[in-house]
Amino acid sequence: MRTDKDLFAILDREPLKVVITEETRNETLRMSERCRGSVRLATGRFYTDKEYEEKRRLVYGTALR
């Protein structure tokens, strides 16, 4: 049986850094038939880390009117 001390130890851990690459997208597309979930993810419509950073730079670099 878990105690409150165990729960806090789990919650206080640093989250894992997940790197999303083109390989991740291809693997997601390949495995999508086996799992249920988001259609957007199953069809590969998500940003890789590189695409996200490029989009982020573009958006943050746009001047506000």
Secondary structure, DSSP 8 states (H G I E B T S, - for coil): ---HHHHHHHHTS--------HHHHHHHHHHGGG--S-HHHHTT-S--HHHHHHHHHHHHHS---
